[in-house]
């Protein structure tokens, strides 16, 4: 339907062009600069423009209603960026689900289709946060409606095909956007998107950690994690000194002891999220005989002792709020650690959000999205990493799905992408993305195995490594 409407519109424009060709004069109107076109959009304002060869790059603010159901009840400024290639190229709509980078970058689908890229900062991540913040207006429908309004504002400028994309929470965001506004995009590429359908059922994660990687690697990681809890007393003293030196406080989580255990329990998860099997060589092989500094440094490198401080948690309050109200959050067990060493276990998102912010979990929200994807997915691609714990609960496709795929990159972590798929699946995914974007060359339409990205790889724009962030979050 989306493609049919675009084809019909193109035909009407062509007919109109032909019928008025005789009336054309030699004085053609001067082309309007892309910056002027963007700033002519109501509610759009410029923060800055940064140069990049072959593109124009703009950091912009766009005025959004705090509540899309009641637009008159206040607005806020949402930050977006535009990587402009050409109005005749397709456009990729990207969000990471968190803050937006204000430096030029190009996501994998943008390179594949050689297109423009619109990047959106997720609502309530600073500075895209209403003041004062009504946290009840932070939900997946409101965020999808943000994207819908941005698309409607920019689609007259970028009228070729659109593809939405995102990684991790951004992949979830692209999926939710498609669920609520399925007519906007011509395709969806969701990377490493968790799908926590039933929040209290997390056995899939326990099964994952029992078999991921090799037994030797699992034993090394489990040994360090256990030893960090066995040595809680001396390592907590080190933590206290570290916190005092850096001015860290623990009001949100409740105590330094709770923060210490949370960091340690994230250790194995964090390793598999951001590292690969070859990195096991850096993990102490004999944890029981390792020094306190060796245990501390390994945990700090992977989990980060600064994260569960008030200062570390504050930037991620919007994520933990959503995890505790709609998205869900994993809970795993630690059979390699005696119960006497674990005081709190995996703590719920409520513990990571200031108590002044009320939270109530809505278990039906993820069930609705999961059901919709299974039966209505149309031109959607999900890419997962074999060794990424967040992929233990993936999106799945049912009988109602059309031209949609779930693919897994062998050996890859939370940075899994199309380039990491096996050759046949890589070609398939690339061909489908090109086709959805409306730029598949004739040879690719005839032979999908010939599909390759249309733009040359740029090491600065196309950085592929997953950025290490504090665990536990997607």
Kinemage of the C-alpha trace (Angstrom):
@kinemage 1
@onewidth
@group {chain A} dominant
@subgroup {mainchain}
@vectorlist {calphas} color= white
{ca unk a 1} P 0.000 0.000 0.000
{ca unk a 2} L 2.776 2.458 0.916
{ca unk a 3} L 4.637 1.797 -2.333
{ca unk a 4} L 1.452 1.922 -4.347
{ca unk a 5} L 0.596 5.351 -2.947
{ca unk a 6} L 4.081 6.644 -3.717
{ca unk a 7} L 3.863 5.276 -7.288
{ca unk a 8} L 0.459 6.934 -7.787
{ca unk a 9} L 1.762 10.248 -6.480
{ca unk a 10} L 4.771 10.043 -8.798
{ca unk a 11} L 2.452 9.358 -11.764
{ca unk a 12} L 0.275 12.371 -10.958
{ca unk a 13} L 3.355 14.575 -10.708
{ca unk a 14} L 4.663 13.221 -14.033
{ca unk a 15} L 1.356 13.903 -15.794
{ca unk a 16} L 1.286 17.409 -14.358
{ca unk a 17} L 4.844 18.018 -15.503
{ca unk a 18} L 4.137 16.863 -19.044
{ca unk a 19} L 0.970 18.942 -19.310
{ca unk a 20} L 2.729 22.123 -18.273
{ca unk a 21} L 5.998 21.587 -20.118
{ca unk a 22} L 4.947 23.887 -22.938
{ca unk a 23} L 4.397 26.722 -20.486
{ca unk a 24} L 7.896 26.530 -19.022
{ca unk a 25} L 10.079 29.563 -19.467
{ca unk a 26} L 13.831 29.968 -19.611
{ca unk a 27} L 13.802 31.637 -16.181
{ca unk a 28} L 13.869 28.664 -13.801
{ca unk a 29} L 13.253 29.447 -10.108
{ca unk a 30} L 16.353 29.507 -7.942
{ca unk a 31} L 16.790 26.336 -5.898
{ca unk a 32} L 16.073 26.819 -2.195
{ca unk a 33} L 18.987 25.943 0.104
{ca unk a 34} L 18.329 22.823 2.171
{ca unk a 35} L 18.917 24.724 5.410
{ca unk a 36} L 16.256 27.248 4.449
{ca unk a 37} L 13.848 24.436 3.574
{ca unk a 38} L 14.400 22.768 6.936
{ca unk a 39} L 14.059 25.991 8.888
{ca unk a 40} L 10.853 26.879 7.059
{ca unk a 41} L 9.175 23.930 8.782
{ca unk a 42} L 6.979 25.215 11.622
{ca unk a 43} L 8.580 24.445 14.982
{ca unk a 44} L 12.047 23.762 13.547
{ca unk a 45} L 15.060 25.784 14.717
{ca unk a 46} L 18.802 25.535 14.132
{ca unk a 47} L 21.269 24.725 16.894
{ca unk a 48} L 24.316 24.414 14.644
{ca unk a 49} L 25.580 23.214 11.288
{ca unk a 50} L 28.773 21.160 11.050
{ca unk a 51} L 30.641 20.567 7.788
{ca unk a 52} L 31.321 17.102 6.403
{ca unk a 53} L 32.524 16.329 2.894
{ca unk a 54} L 29.697 15.129 0.662
{ca unk a 55} L 26.959 16.023 3.160
{ca unk a 56} L 25.323 18.861 5.055
{ca unk a 57} L 24.906 18.131 8.758
{ca unk a 58} L 22.460 20.024 10.959
{ca unk a 59} L 21.681 19.851 14.666
{ca unk a 60} L 18.123 21.074 15.144
{ca unk a 61} L 15.372 21.519 17.707
{ca unk a 62} L 11.808 20.574 16.873
{ca unk a 63} L 8.843 21.669 18.977
{ca unk a 64} L 6.829 18.686 20.221
{ca unk a 65} L 3.746 18.464 22.437
{ca unk a 66} L 4.407 16.931 25.820
{ca unk a 67} L 1.190 14.952 25.369
{ca unk a 68} L 0.211 14.058 21.810
{ca unk a 69} L -3.341 13.357 22.991
{ca unk a 70} L -3.620 16.888 24.396
{ca unk a 71} L -1.284 19.067 22.308
{ca unk a 72} L -2.444 22.273 23.991
{ca unk a 73} L -1.041 21.182 27.355
{ca unk a 74} L 2.531 22.281 26.811
{ca unk a 75} L 5.507 21.660 24.509
{ca unk a 76} L 9.198 20.829 24.705
{ca unk a 77} L 12.166 21.064 22.368
{ca unk a 78} L 13.256 17.723 20.923
{ca unk a 79} L 16.739 17.529 19.456
{ca unk a 80} L 17.218 15.923 16.049
{ca unk a 81} L 20.032 15.849 13.514
{ca unk a 82} L 19.910 15.782 9.718
{ca unk a 83} L 22.686 14.231 7.654
{ca unk a 84} L 21.691 15.579 4.252
{ca unk a 85} L 22.828 13.823 1.085
{ca unk a 86} L 20.245 14.774 -1.529
{ca unk a 87} L 16.477 15.188 -1.557
{ca unk a 88} L 16.363 12.640 -4.384
{ca unk a 89} L 17.890 9.936 -2.165
{ca unk a 90} L 15.999 7.718 0.314
{ca unk a 91} L 16.000 8.665 3.989
{ca unk a 92} L 16.872 6.572 7.035
{ca unk a 93} L 15.168 7.504 10.304
{ca unk a 94} L 17.429 6.508 13.189
{ca unk a 95} L 17.215 6.574 16.957
{ca unk a 96} L 19.375 4.839 19.538
{ca unk a 97} L 16.564 5.182 22.082
{ca unk a 98} L 18.670 7.492 24.250
{ca unk a 99} L 20.430 10.825 23.644
{ca unk a 100} L 21.456 11.772 20.120
{ca unk a 101} L 25.015 12.359 18.974
{ca unk a 102} L 25.667 15.847 17.637
{ca unk a 103} L 28.522 14.675 15.412
{ca unk a 104} L 28.016 13.381 11.864
{ca unk a 105} L 27.609 9.610 11.686
{ca unk a 106} L 25.992 7.159 9.319
{ca unk a 107} L 24.136 4.047 10.429
{ca unk a 108} L 24.517 0.840 8.419
{ca unk a 109} L 21.233 1.169 6.453
{ca unk a 110} L 22.217 4.723 5.501
{ca unk a 111} L 25.453 3.437 3.994
{ca unk a 112} L 23.626 0.589 2.272
{ca unk a 113} L 21.123 2.887 0.529
{ca unk a 114} L 23.501 5.889 0.189
{ca unk a 115} L 20.834 8.146 1.636
{ca unk a 116} L 19.978 10.904 4.051
{ca unk a 117} L 19.718 10.235 7.774
{ca unk a 118} L 17.405 11.790 10.338
{ca unk a 119} L 18.413 11.005 13.932
{ca unk a 120} L 16.091 11.613 16.869
{ca unk a 121} L 16.825 12.061 20.551
{ca unk a 122} L 14.364 10.012 22.598
{ca unk a 123} L 11.980 12.100 24.678
{ca unk a 124} L 12.978 12.829 28.296
{ca unk a 125} L 16.683 12.287 27.652
{ca unk a 126} L 18.305 15.625 28.323
{ca unk a 127} L 18.109 18.157 26.875
{ca unk a 128} L 14.946 16.830 25.157
{ca unk a 129} L 12.950 16.856 28.384
{ca unk a 130} L 9.948 18.973 29.377
{ca unk a 131} L 10.413 21.192 32.425
{ca unk a 132} L 8.864 20.314 34.755
{ca unk a 133} L 8.823 16.685 33.606
{ca unk a 134} L 5.493 14.857 33.715
{ca unk a 135} L 6.874 11.313 33.715
{ca unk a 136} L 3.486 9.779 32.931
{ca unk a 137} L 3.981 11.105 29.394
{ca unk a 138} L 7.058 8.947 28.845
{ca unk a 139} L 5.714 5.872 27.098
{ca unk a 140} L 6.225 4.061 23.810
{ca unk a 141} L 3.132 5.541 22.138
{ca unk a 142} L 4.141 9.119 22.941
{ca unk a 143} L 7.662 8.435 21.627
{ca unk a 144} L 6.286 6.835 18.451
{ca unk a 145} L 4.104 9.902 18.001
{ca unk a 146} L 7.217 12.081 18.263
{ca unk a 147} L 8.683 10.153 15.332
{ca unk a 148} L 5.437 10.363 13.398
{ca unk a 149} L 5.331 14.164 13.686
{ca unk a 150} L 8.986 14.461 12.666
{ca unk a 151} L 8.312 12.244 9.652
{ca unk a 152} L 5.271 14.282 8.648
{ca unk a 153} L 7.291 17.500 8.974
{ca unk a 154} L 10.236 16.263 6.910
{ca unk a 155} L 8.544 14.016 4.348
{ca unk a 156} L 7.658 16.964 2.040
{ca unk a 157} L 11.400 17.726 1.890
{ca unk a 158} L 12.577 14.112 1.679
{ca unk a 159} L 9.871 12.563 -0.458
{ca unk a 160} L 11.649 9.363 -1.510
{ca unk a 161} L 11.330 6.110 0.453
{ca unk a 162} L 11.964 6.032 4.211
{ca unk a 163} L 13.430 3.266 6.382
{ca unk a 164} L 13.468 3.390 10.175
{ca unk a 165} L 16.292 1.826 12.140
{ca unk a 166} L 17.916 1.666 15.540
{ca unk a 167} L 20.052 -0.558 17.689
{ca unk a 168} L 19.179 -2.045 21.078
{ca unk a 169} L 16.618 0.283 22.690
{ca unk a 170} L 16.651 2.057 19.342
{ca unk a 171} L 15.696 -1.212 17.635
{ca unk a 172} L 12.850 -1.539 20.089
{ca unk a 173} L 11.865 2.053 19.323
{ca unk a 174} L 11.806 1.423 15.561
{ca unk a 175} L 9.583 -1.611 16.175
{ca unk a 176} L 7.148 0.274 18.400
{ca unk a 177} L 6.986 3.107 15.856
{ca unk a 178} L 6.009 0.598 13.162
{ca unk a 179} L 3.392 -0.934 15.439
{ca unk a 180} L 1.610 2.404 15.995
{ca unk a 181} L 2.271 4.084 12.614
{ca unk a 182} L 2.655 1.228 10.094
{ca unk a 183} L 1.969 3.453 7.079
{ca unk a 184} L 4.873 5.861 7.634
{ca unk a 185} L 7.921 3.768 6.757
{ca unk a 186} L 8.767 1.644 3.714
{ca unk a 187} L 10.906 -0.705 5.795
{ca unk a 188} L 12.278 -1.300 9.291
{ca unk a 189} L 15.764 -2.540 10.261
{ca unk a 190} L 15.837 -3.278 14.002
{ca unk a 191} L 19.190 -4.311 15.450
{ca unk a 192} L 19.583 -6.374 18.659
{ca unk a 193} L 16.111 -5.429 19.913
{ca unk a 194} L 15.067 -7.223 23.143
{ca unk a 195} L 11.469 -8.407 23.371
{ca unk a 196} L 10.545 -8.966 27.024
{ca unk a 197} L 7.014 -10.208 26.408
{ca unk a 198} L 6.357 -11.529 29.915
{ca unk a 199} L 8.421 -9.583 32.418
{ca unk a 200} L 8.372 -12.272 35.107
{ca unk a 201} L 9.442 -15.082 32.759
{ca unk a 202} L 13.189 -14.768 32.225
{ca unk a 203} L 14.434 -18.343 32.053
{ca unk a 204} L 15.667 -17.735 28.507
{ca unk a 205} L 18.479 -15.614 29.968
{ca unk a 206} L 19.556 -18.374 32.370
{ca unk a 207} L 19.658 -20.832 29.464
{ca unk a 208} L 21.730 -18.359 27.456
{ca unk a 209} L 24.386 -17.941 30.142
{ca unk a 210} L 24.616 -21.700 30.651
{ca unk a 211} L 25.806 -22.275 27.089
{ca unk a 212} L 27.219 -19.044 25.638
{ca unk a 213} L 30.827 -19.136 24.441
{ca unk a 214} L 32.981 -21.947 25.799
{ca unk a 215} L 33.052 -23.675 29.175
{ca unk a 216} L 36.542 -22.315 29.830
{ca unk a 217} L 35.430 -18.748 29.216
{ca unk a 218} L 32.288 -19.133 31.318
{ca unk a 219} L 34.367 -20.565 34.193
{ca unk a 220} L 36.768 -17.622 34.081
{ca unk a 221} L 33.965 -15.067 34.171
{ca unk a 222} L 31.980 -16.900 36.834
{ca unk a 223} L 35.116 -17.244 38.946
{ca unk a 224} L 35.871 -13.519 38.938
{ca unk a 225} L 32.234 -12.632 39.645
{ca unk a 226} L 32.046 -15.028 42.596
{ca unk a 227} L 35.406 -13.904 43.971
{ca unk a 228} L 34.311 -10.255 43.879
{ca unk a 229} L 31.455 -11.162 46.230
{ca unk a 230} L 33.599 -13.416 48.423
{ca unk a 231} L 35.942 -10.428 48.862
{ca unk a 232} L 33.134 -7.953 49.399
{ca unk a 233} L 34.646 -6.479 52.577
{ca unk a 234} L 38.112 -5.463 51.284
{ca unk a 235} L 36.822 -4.444 47.840
{ca unk a 236} L 34.064 -2.343 49.428
{ca unk a 237} L 36.741 -0.414 51.280
{ca unk a 238} L 38.359 0.273 47.923
{ca unk a 239} L 34.931 1.297 46.574
{ca unk a 240} L 34.352 3.676 49.491
{ca unk a 241} L 37.664 5.390 48.841
{ca unk a 242} L 36.918 5.529 45.108
{ca unk a 243} L 33.493 7.103 45.760
{ca unk a 244} L 34.885 9.642 48.207
{ca unk a 245} L 37.628 10.644 45.807
{ca unk a 246} L 35.130 11.259 42.995
{ca unk a 247} L 32.254 12.699 45.036
{ca unk a 248} L 29.902 9.828 44.261
{ca unk a 249} L 26.703 9.330 46.271
{ca unk a 250} L 24.186 6.466 46.510
{ca unk a 251} L 20.814 7.977 47.432
{ca unk a 252} L 18.874 6.507 44.496
{ca unk a 253} L 19.957 2.872 44.866
{ca unk a 254} L 20.002 3.168 48.632
{ca unk a 255} L 23.535 2.306 49.733
{ca unk a 256} L 27.073 1.723 48.568
{ca unk a 257} L 26.647 -1.962 49.394
{ca unk a 258} L 23.683 -2.282 47.025
{ca unk a 259} L 25.628 -0.486 44.311
{ca unk a 260} L 28.643 -2.720 44.802
{ca unk a 261} L 26.628 -5.899 44.368
{ca unk a 262} L 24.759 -4.495 41.367
{ca unk a 263} L 28.042 -3.751 39.590
{ca unk a 264} L 29.419 -7.226 40.342
{ca unk a 265} L 26.241 -9.013 39.220
{ca unk a 266} L 26.371 -7.136 35.894
{ca unk a 267} L 29.876 -8.428 35.214
{ca unk a 268} L 29.158 -11.581 33.177
{ca unk a 269} L 26.284 -9.948 31.308
{ca unk a 270} L 28.408 -6.910 30.510
{ca unk a 271} L 31.222 -9.060 29.137
{ca unk a 272} L 29.032 -10.872 26.621
{ca unk a 273} L 27.184 -7.698 25.692
{ca unk a 274} L 30.325 -5.821 24.682
{ca unk a 275} L 33.100 -8.390 24.216
{ca unk a 276} L 33.718 -11.457 22.083
{ca unk a 277} L 35.064 -14.918 22.811
{ca unk a 278} L 38.657 -13.904 22.038
{ca unk a 279} L 38.490 -11.343 24.869
{ca unk a 280} L 38.273 -14.158 27.411
{ca unk a 281} L 42.082 -14.179 27.325
{ca unk a 282} L 41.977 -10.906 29.297
{ca unk a 283} L 39.928 -12.414 32.150
{ca unk a 284} L 41.929 -13.731 35.155
{ca unk a 285} L 42.158 -17.505 34.731
{ca unk a 286} L 42.582 -18.291 38.429
{ca unk a 287} L 40.301 -15.911 40.282
{ca unk a 288} L 40.888 -17.424 43.712
{ca unk a 289} L 44.585 -16.636 43.503
{ca unk a 290} L 44.218 -13.272 41.774
{ca unk a 291} L 45.034 -10.092 43.693
{ca unk a 292} L 42.316 -7.729 44.906
{ca unk a 293} L 43.435 -5.221 42.291
{ca unk a 294} L 43.120 -7.797 39.504
{ca unk a 295} L 39.552 -8.627 40.556
{ca unk a 296} L 38.645 -4.949 40.974
{ca unk a 297} L 40.135 -3.902 37.641
{ca unk a 298} L 38.415 -6.696 35.708
{ca unk a 299} L 35.005 -5.856 37.190
{ca unk a 300} L 35.533 -2.114 36.796
{ca unk a 301} L 36.610 -2.463 33.156
{ca unk a 302} L 33.525 -4.463 32.217
{ca unk a 303} L 30.779 -3.221 34.568
{ca unk a 304} L 32.061 0.152 35.776
{ca unk a 305} L 31.971 0.950 39.491
{ca unk a 306} L 30.751 4.469 38.760
{ca unk a 307} L 27.493 3.405 37.164
{ca unk a 308} L 25.174 2.706 40.110
{ca unk a 309} L 26.112 5.965 41.810
{ca unk a 310} L 23.585 8.788 41.695
{ca unk a 311} L 25.791 10.512 39.152
{ca unk a 312} L 26.009 7.411 36.939
{ca unk a 313} L 22.312 6.588 37.057
{ca unk a 314} L 20.926 10.090 36.484
{ca unk a 315} L 21.399 10.219 32.674
{ca unk a 316} L 19.529 6.905 32.351
{ca unk a 317} L 16.519 7.684 34.536
{ca unk a 318} L 14.236 7.734 31.443
{ca unk a 319} L 15.348 4.221 30.455
{ca unk a 320} L 14.873 2.713 33.901
{ca unk a 321} L 11.515 4.464 34.202
{ca unk a 322} L 10.390 2.815 30.965
{ca unk a 323} L 11.853 -0.549 31.970
{ca unk a 324} L 9.825 -0.400 35.173
{ca unk a 325} L 6.598 0.776 33.554
{ca unk a 326} L 6.382 -0.851 30.111
{ca unk a 327} L 9.539 -2.412 28.633
{ca unk a 328} L 10.314 -4.939 31.346
{ca unk a 329} L 13.761 -5.904 32.609
{ca unk a 330} L 15.589 -9.236 32.875
{ca unk a 331} L 16.202 -11.144 36.075
{ca unk a 332} L 18.821 -13.889 36.082
{ca unk a 333} L 20.167 -16.357 38.622
{ca unk a 334} L 23.714 -17.234 39.628
{ca unk a 335} L 24.048 -20.983 40.227
{ca unk a 336} L 27.845 -20.646 40.515
{ca unk a 337} L 27.572 -18.342 43.551
{ca unk a 338} L 26.426 -19.548 46.978
{ca unk a 339} L 23.325 -17.754 48.242
{ca unk a 340} L 25.165 -16.467 51.320
{ca unk a 341} L 27.195 -14.146 49.099
{ca unk a 342} L 24.210 -12.564 47.326
{ca unk a 343} L 22.196 -10.081 49.404
{ca unk a 344} L 19.962 -8.384 46.833
{ca unk a 345} L 20.085 -10.255 43.518
{ca unk a 346} L 19.254 -8.484 40.289
{ca unk a 347} L 17.496 -5.361 41.487
{ca unk a 348} L 14.368 -4.065 39.733
{ca unk a 349} L 14.299 -0.806 37.734
{ca unk a 350} L 12.376 0.835 40.574
{ca unk a 351} L 15.647 0.859 42.574
{ca unk a 352} L 17.383 2.925 39.891
{ca unk a 353} L 14.795 5.717 39.636
{ca unk a 354} L 14.391 8.461 42.280
{ca unk a 355} L 11.496 7.679 44.616
{ca unk a 356} L 9.953 11.052 43.833
{ca unk a 357} L 8.980 9.660 40.408
{ca unk a 358} L 5.955 7.320 40.642
{ca unk a 359} L 6.027 4.071 38.618
{ca unk a 360} L 3.456 1.394 37.812
{ca unk a 361} L 4.142 -1.539 35.493
{ca unk a 362} L 1.785 -2.186 32.539
{ca unk a 363} L 2.239 -5.860 31.567
{ca unk a 364} L -0.048 -5.712 28.531
{ca unk a 365} L 2.090 -3.243 26.552
{ca unk a 366} L 4.844 -5.633 25.415
{ca unk a 367} L 2.340 -8.446 24.820
{ca unk a 368} L 0.502 -6.147 22.413
{ca unk a 369} L 3.674 -5.280 20.496
{ca unk a 370} L 4.804 -8.917 20.337
{ca unk a 371} L 1.411 -10.040 19.040
{ca unk a 372} L 1.361 -7.257 16.439
{ca unk a 373} L 4.841 -8.099 15.125
{ca unk a 374} L 4.046 -11.809 14.862
{ca unk a 375} L 0.908 -11.233 12.819
{ca unk a 376} L 1.448 -7.917 11.044
{ca unk a 377} L 5.168 -7.422 10.385
{ca unk a 378} L 5.595 -6.114 6.847
{ca unk a 379} L 9.040 -5.355 5.428
{ca unk a 380} L 10.778 -5.663 8.793
{ca unk a 381} L 14.270 -7.041 9.437
{ca unk a 382} L 15.512 -8.030 12.906
{ca unk a 383} L 19.253 -8.647 13.341
{ca unk a 384} L 20.686 -10.290 16.485
{ca unk a 385} L 24.120 -11.338 17.737
{ca unk a 386} L 24.646 -14.982 18.658
{ca unk a 387} L 26.549 -14.104 21.851
{ca unk a 388} L 24.497 -11.083 22.899
{ca unk a 389} L 22.459 -11.723 26.086
{ca unk a 390} L 19.828 -9.198 25.027
{ca unk a 391} L 18.975 -11.491 22.108
{ca unk a 392} L 17.871 -14.291 24.453
{ca unk a 393} L 14.324 -12.938 24.123
{ca unk a 394} L 14.068 -11.841 20.469
{ca unk a 395} L 11.180 -10.766 18.301
{ca unk a 396} L 9.676 -13.648 16.332
{ca unk a 397} L 7.528 -13.796 13.221
{ca unk a 398} L 4.219 -15.592 12.803
{ca unk a 399} L 2.035 -16.621 9.866
{ca unk a 400} L 0.824 -13.072 9.246
{ca unk a 401} L 4.295 -11.611 8.649
{ca unk a 402} L 5.161 -10.535 5.102
{ca unk a 403} L 8.597 -9.945 3.583
{ca unk a 404} L 10.104 -9.916 7.090
{ca unk a 405} L 13.117 -11.690 8.589
{ca unk a 406} L 14.875 -12.536 11.865
{ca unk a 407} L 18.595 -13.155 11.298
{ca unk a 408} L 21.444 -13.899 13.707
{ca unk a 409} L 25.111 -12.942 13.220
{ca unk a 410} L 27.366 -15.798 14.397
{ca unk a 411} L 29.731 -14.982 17.260
{ca unk a 412} L 28.667 -11.333 17.419
{ca unk a 413} L 27.701 -9.329 20.480
{ca unk a 414} L 25.411 -6.316 21.018
{ca unk a 415} L 27.043 -4.682 17.996
{ca unk a 416} L 25.651 -7.268 15.578
{ca unk a 417} L 24.858 -5.940 12.113
{ca unk a 418} L 24.113 -6.963 8.545
{ca unk a 419} L 27.817 -6.991 7.698
{ca unk a 420} L 28.345 -9.719 10.314
{ca unk a 421} L 25.761 -12.138 8.911
{ca unk a 422} L 26.779 -15.227 6.976
{ca unk a 423} L 27.242 -14.351 3.247
{ca unk a 424} L 23.855 -15.636 2.026
{ca unk a 425} L 21.926 -13.802 4.746
{ca unk a 426} L 24.050 -10.687 4.380
{ca unk a 427} L 23.179 -10.527 0.682
{ca unk a 428} L 19.497 -11.205 1.397
{ca unk a 429} L 19.299 -8.473 4.044
{ca unk a 430} L 21.170 -5.969 1.875
{ca unk a 431} L 18.941 -6.713 -1.122
{ca unk a 432} L 15.759 -6.284 0.902
{ca unk a 433} L 16.952 -2.983 2.391
{ca unk a 434} L 17.817 -1.675 -1.072
{ca unk a 435} L 14.453 -2.766 -2.390
{ca unk a 436} L 12.493 -1.235 0.491
{ca unk a 437} L 14.400 2.002 -0.036
{ca unk a 438} L 13.493 1.955 -3.727
{ca unk a 439} L 17.118 1.986 -4.906
{ca unk a 440} L 17.855 -1.666 -5.693
{ca unk a 441} L 19.856 -1.842 -8.959
{ca unk a 442} L 18.395 -4.014 -11.716
{ca unk a 443} L 21.064 -6.670 -11.243
{ca unk a 444} L 20.171 -6.939 -7.537
{ca unk a 445} L 16.474 -7.301 -8.280
{ca unk a 446} L 17.340 -10.146 -10.647
{ca unk a 447} L 20.030 -11.655 -8.420
{ca unk a 448} L 19.863 -10.682 -4.687
{ca unk a 449} L 23.193 -12.400 -4.014
{ca unk a 450} L 24.869 -9.494 -5.857
{ca unk a 451} L 23.628 -6.934 -3.325
{ca unk a 452} L 26.204 -4.595 -1.791
{ca unk a 453} L 26.037 -1.197 -0.040
{ca unk a 454} L 25.740 1.663 -2.483
{ca unk a 455} L 28.019 4.015 -0.523
{ca unk a 456} L 31.698 3.414 0.065
{ca unk a 457} L 32.617 2.653 3.676
{ca unk a 458} L 33.790 5.745 5.572
{ca unk a 459} L 35.723 4.937 8.750
{ca unk a 460} L 34.633 8.174 10.445
{ca unk a 461} L 30.977 8.059 9.479
{ca unk a 462} L 30.428 4.308 9.626
{ca unk a 463} L 31.974 3.269 12.940
{ca unk a 464} L 30.692 -0.249 13.548
{ca unk a 465} L 31.996 -1.198 16.992
{ca unk a 466} L 29.365 -1.261 19.710
{ca unk a 467} L 29.945 1.577 22.144
{ca unk a 468} L 30.623 0.275 25.644
{ca unk a 469} L 27.998 1.585 28.010
{ca unk a 470} L 27.293 0.690 31.631
{ca unk a 471} L 25.269 -2.488 31.999
{ca unk a 472} L 22.574 -3.522 32.665
{ca unk a 473} L 20.541 -1.825 29.952
{ca unk a 474} L 19.981 -2.382 26.227
